[in-house]
Structure formats: C-alpha cells, structure tokens
Amino acid sequence: MPSYDQTEPGTELPARQYQVTRANLVRYAGASGDFNVIHWNERIAKSVGLPDVIAHGMLTMALAGRFLAEWAGDPGAVTEYGVRFSAPVVVPDNNEGATVEVTGTVAERLDDHRVAVDVTARSDGTKVLTRARAVVRLAPC
Amino acid sequence: MAINTDYTGRTFDPSEPYEVSRVKIAEFADAVGEPSPLCRDRAAAQAAGYPDVIAPPTFAIVVNAANAARVTHDPGLGVNYAMVVHGEQSFSHARPIRAGDVLVAQTTIESIRALGSMTTLTSVTDIRTTDGEHVCTARSTLVERGA
C-alpha cells in the first residue's frame, strides 16, 4: 500500500481494466435500485437514439472508485470523489461485454495525509469519465 | 415542458430514514466488484478502526435513491425523466457510511440552467444520521435533453 510520505505529485496508480457485461448491469440495477430500461433493454435503448444498452454512469463511477480503494487499501479512504459523465459505456450482448480502463495520477499532496488523484476512465477508446478527481487518505509512512 | 426555474433554491422535506444493513453493503460491493473484506467482514473492519463494515465510496447513491426519485418526479418541477441523463456526480464524506447507520437525506436545488436545447439541474443532498451527525454531501447534475 502507498504511504503519504512516499507519494509525490505525478505518481501513477496501477492501471486496471474492468469488464462490464449485461449480467453486471442487471446486478447493479438490482443493488442500486436504478431500473432505467436503457440499462437492460436494447430495443428501448435504440429507440431513444443510443447505439445499444449502456452501463449506468454510477456503475462506471463505482468501478473507478474500486480502483482508488484498491490503491489505498481501504474503501473508506476515498473521502471526496467527483466525476463528469462524458460518454456512455456501450455494452453489447456478448460474453465479453465492454471494457472500462481506469488510470490515475496523483495531482497534489494535501494536509492530513491526504492526496488528490486525477482519474480517467476510457471505454472503446473514448473517455467516459472526465474531470474525475478524488481525495484519498493514505497511511502516514 | 421545461424545468421550472422557480424551484431554484428550494429545499425539499427530509427523506424517510434509511437503515444501512451489512447485507445491503455486501450486495452493493458484489455488484461493483469491490473485493475488500472491510465491506463484508465486521472483524476486518474493526481491525481497520471502523465500528462495523463500511460501504464502497459511491454507496450514498443507494441511500439517496428514494429521496432523489421523489425530487425528480415532483410534478411542479417538470422534469421529463425519459430525456434525462446523468451529467455529473460527486460525494464528499465526513466518514464512510457503515452498517447500522440510520440516515436521512435532504435535497436542495442549487441551480437550473438552460444551455441551448438542454437544461441542467444541479442539486445538493445532505446525508446525516437521525442523531444529526453529518456523513456525506452528494452533488448531482442531471441534464434534460431537448425534445
């Protein structure tokens, strides 16, 4: 796990790739209570102008949150976290689904053993989260 | 029908209390693939300094779901929900949400802005325990696409 003392601006977090399948969307719908049909019904998704079923933006945000929690070693270390949803994650009806690739860079050191991290998430070559920034509390040393 | 800008600055009544269970935290952690034992194993959470299992960083969206639906479906606000996409979301935590919390959410409409054929609605939701301890502030921007 990273320590505050050894974490400098520019430190890159280990990149991660997450698969998102239709089954993941159904599961997230149930767990979150967001049953918007564009996340599970291809016919209706296409009828409102989407290329296919899309993932919940909040699921993409949660995957990037998982990325931060893994780095810090504690989901409770992510004290502030904000994103802009810049493009949908399109999830085809196959075994592989979509891939979300998450990267992060330490932007600055804050007080109280906290650091600000800039996060990016891409799917199919497109940025799906922009202006994504989190404040993460690290072990002192 | 456009979103009613008279709602700018309006604070809605607090939600019904939401009781956070270990089962719901584990279900949500499974759904987002969060593998941490701190979300499932009380002993592990206590060893890390928490009173009980903690929720993943975006769990507040679950606590706020019923409250948010009540706000966005307010007939006077005039949101065409079929045309809405989630534009931005942020959470600021005083501490992690944990099993045993009984939480109340209260939403204030911060701004309503027209941008060409789109309208953005930004709201701020204060989430605190029934004892008044502040736990999380959530800020959400919804975008209603023009018909």
Chai-1 contact restraints between the chains, C-beta under 6 A:
chainA,res_idxA,chainB,res_idxB,connection_type,confidence,min_distance_angstrom,max_distance_angstrom,comment,restraint_id
A,R27,B,A31,contact,1.0,0.0,6.0,A-B,restraint_1
A,Y28,B,A31,contact,1.0,0.0,6.0,A-B,restraint_2
A,A31,B,E27,contact,1.0,0.0,6.0,A-B,restraint_3
A,A31,B,F28,contact,1.0,0.0,6.0,A-B,restraint_4
A,A31,B,A31,contact,1.0,0.0,6.0,A-B,restraint_5
A,S32,B,V62,contact,1.0,0.0,6.0,A-B,restraint_6
A,G33,B,A65,contact,1.0,0.0,6.0,A-B,restraint_7
A,G57,B,H86,contact,1.0,0.0,6.0,A-B,restraint_8
A,M58,B,I61,contact,1.0,0.0,6.0,A-B,restraint_9
A,M61,B,T58,contact,1.0,0.0,6.0,A-B,restraint_10
A,A62,B,V32,contact,1.0,0.0,6.0,A-B,restraint_11
A,A62,B,T58,contact,1.0,0.0,6.0,A-B,restraint_12
A,G65,B,P57,contact,1.0,0.0,6.0,A-B,restraint_13
A,G65,B,T58,contact,1.0,0.0,6.0,A-B,restraint_14
A,R66,B,V32,contact,1.0,0.0,6.0,A-B,restraint_15
A,R66,B,G33,contact,1.0,0.0,6.0,A-B,restraint_16
A,R66,B,E34,contact,1.0,0.0,6.0,A-B,restraint_17
A,P75,B,S36,contact,1.0,0.0,6.0,A-B,restraint_18
A,P75,B,L38,contact,1.0,0.0,6.0,A-B,restraint_19
A,P75,B,P56,contact,1.0,0.0,6.0,A-B,restraint_20
A,G76,B,I54,contact,1.0,0.0,6.0,A-B,restraint_21
A,G76,B,P96,contact,1.0,0.0,6.0,A-B,restraint_22
A,V78,B,P57,contact,1.0,0.0,6.0,A-B,restraint_23
A,T79,B,H93,contact,1.0,0.0,6.0,A-B,restraint_24
A,E80,B,S92,contact,1.0,0.0,6.0,A-B,restraint_25
A,Y81,B,P57,contact,1.0,0.0,6.0,A-B,restraint_26
A,Y81,B,F91,contact,1.0,0.0,6.0,A-B,restraint_27
A,G82,B,S90,contact,1.0,0.0,6.0,A-B,restraint_28
A,R84,B,E88,contact,1.0,0.0,6.0,A-B,restraint_29
A,F85,B,H86,contact,1.0,0.0,6.0,A-B,restraint_30
